């Protein structure tokens, strides 16, 4: 197993740290977020003209929260 498999990640919303599993990145800001602060939202894709489900962090889902 490589060293990267045990690398800790930190949620950018609540600063929770973990070495278990992988944090997920927000589809808007691309920052790592814990599952408690990530929501799957319907986002309109201009190129395909379809709605896609994407993981969005609490900060990006709520404008003005930063």
VENKA-V108495 format. One record per run of one state. SS is the DSSP state (h for helix, s for strand, l for the rest). FROM is the first residue (numbers start at 1). TO is the last residue. If there is no record, write none. Layout:
BEGIN
ss/from/to
SS/FROM/TO
SS/FROM/TO
END
This chain:
BEGIN
ss/from/to
l/1/2
h/3/6
l/7/8
s/9/10
l/11/16
s/17/18
l/19/23
s/24/25
l/26/31
s/32/33
l/34/34
h/35/37
s/38/45
l/46/49
s/50/57
h/58/61
l/62/66
END
